[in-house]
Amino acid sequence: MKKLEVLLFALILGSTVLSVDAQVSIQAIGALEFSKEGVLFVGDNLAGAIHAIDLTSESRTKEKFEINVNHIDAQIASILGTAPQNIQINDLAVHPVSGEVYLSVTRGHGVEAMPALIKINAENALNTVDLSSAKITSQMLSKVPDISSQFRPRGAMMSPPTAKDIAKAQRSQRLYTIMDMEYYKGELFVSGVSNEEFSSVLRRMSFPFTGKESISNIEMFHIVHDQYESRAPIRSMQIKNIDGIDQIVAAYTCSPLVLIPLTELKDGAKVKARTLGDMGNGQPLDMVAFNLMGQEMLFVTNKGRSPKVIPLQGLNNAKVVNDKDFERGGKLDIHPVMPYGPMGKDVMFVGSSLQIDLLNENQFVSLTRDAPTGSLDLETLMAMAPFKLHNIDAAEFDFPSYKPTMQKGK
Amino acid sequence: MMISRLEMFSQTTPTLILPSEINGSVQLNISAIGHLNTEKFGYEYLSVFVENEGEEYSSNAVQGRYTIEDDYLVFSPYFPFEKGMTYLVRTKKSDVDSNYSYEPFQVGNKEAVDKAQVISIYPSANELPENLLRFYFYFNTPMKKGQALKHIQLVDAEGNIDKHAFMEFKQELWSADGKRLTILFDPGRIKRGVSTNLELGPALLEGNKYQLTISGSWQDVHGQDLSVETTKEFVVVKAYRQHIKVNELEIQEPVANSDDTLSIQFDRIIDHALVHSMIRIEDENEMLVAGHWETSNEEKVVQFIPEKNWKKGMYRIMVDSRLEDIVGNNLNNLLDQKMGEKNSNVQQLIRPFSI
């Protein structure tokens, strides 16, 4: 209770006095985003704030390296002096200069939970970033959901909600204030929910922080759900020049892809996003932009699907759809129109990538729940073929007597 | 004057000071080492590890700050030590010493362990139906597992012990905290016409008296025994052979702007443990009303105690069809169903009410 009071006090102060260079204590570390120079933006849902940690003095120690750490949760637990079950990894980001990997971590549960920032360097060594001596500026967010606001309990199909469903409903909406952040041309764009009924918002603020932000409400047509949605937040996004203008490319739950021109993101604006397609039911986790054989691509991971590789070129001049373009009714993945639009290709991934970022030109670094063992690993993967051969066993190629027999051109 | 060896020992300052509190630090006397670059070498002389039985990832030291205070090298971890965890301190006495020494420690006093005892047995009534399915036993400390049926016995009025009354499972049915045990009567003896029912007869017979005993020699996980035998006496009454009928429930509705308890009167004893997860109250926006459930009147009355005052409006009591009475009948099915009897097929039943 005391913690909550302190929190509320901070919030009240935040909207009036503590806007720029505020000494707001970091209460939680969720979403991460780097500026090109190495300022790390950290989403703090509990405090309802974004902290900018100055890591611009970090330099590159090695030209090329990979990051591979098995049992990353247990490794982090050992340096934080606790057990693996007390570690939750919230996000991953690669420092644009040093190439080192940063993980946002929650140590412990409930009121005892504490935020930690972990750096994995070129030697694959883990280091706790000492936040007490870091140079940090903060911006308090307005219209954040009340900590006591919850969700509607919902069971699968017609079933009553299970204990897990009810536990999900009892999660605070506050924890969805900051879903994803993109830093672009001196501004930070933040997707998430607000305390309004039209709760899906994009926040926009300049950096260095001024204490001001503009908040736009985002509505979009959802093909799979066959409805217009204005509550569920954007899960992950990138900012790209599409059709000649800077636009947010955003992915939502179950899993539409939409465009939102930056020019429309004005304070108080009700923005209608342009729906281009739908990857199918599921929940996007991350969206990474990368180059593949000279073509710009988006790599979109998903809680319930294989990752998608979407050529950015396909989003130019793409047909914008609305409810008039489809027959009525929700659509399962087996529906003939699914997947819809220029949604690229599914690619193989053994296990689930829970967090992913570009490590270098050709490689991703992924926080992966390994399918065969269930372990939580940090692994480097080829962007072109993001899987590990050791996870595929007894393939034809694995047998000692195997020799390629097909001859070229015959 | 000669100084005895013992006195000499007592005059030396302690080499290593271990923390006793979660926010404590570990301190190593380095007066014998002399100057030390703490940034570079602190870790080499003094480091703390989480003890985790030879796992491959056990080699990372706990991270924190190194400082020098007087003759001591002080290690303060970035995060507090955790109560109950075992840490190992690794130290090195001097530059020339190539061997490390290790010392384990824990922080925070172990919480005093309460005397082991049976807190309650459910159903709490002294009249129980012939086709009773289960008992719940609540203990105040976690009990040793795998020996429940050695310690729990059903005894009839003549003093005969029924050794086959309860189901034997490879894994006993304990709650996660080890404090609640569920014991099932062998359903083969409850269900009419099933082989064990025909061979041994039902465990409980209407009109007879029984005693449930829990021996005093059963130990909890700390090795303390219950010390006294606990008994529950009961009389067996008519079997329950009807579905739970939600529409016939009597509901005592709360008043607006009060924190009144909402009571639901059942026509029978309801399974005590399922009440908490199988009934919920939603407001007109389909949001859960915060509060908790209790049982009273020998578990025939189920009560909802709200966290906040009731607001004016429409509410719905949602009863999951898996809610059971104490013989295992739920809203759809009877545990012991006659051939040809029809089941209903609802997921949940809804009783609206307004304040």
Interface residues (C-beta under 8 A of the other chain):
Chain A: N70 H71 A74 Q75 A77 S78 I79 L80 G81 T82 A83 N86 R107 M114 A116 L126 N127 T128 D130 Q150 R152 P153 G155 M158 S159 P160 A163 I166 A169 Q170
Chain B: V48 F49 V50 N52 E55 E56 Y57 S58 S59 N60 A61 V62 Q63 R65 P77 Y78 F79 P80 F81 E82 M85 Y87 S277 R280 E282 N285 E286 M287 L288 M318 D320 S321 Q347 Q348
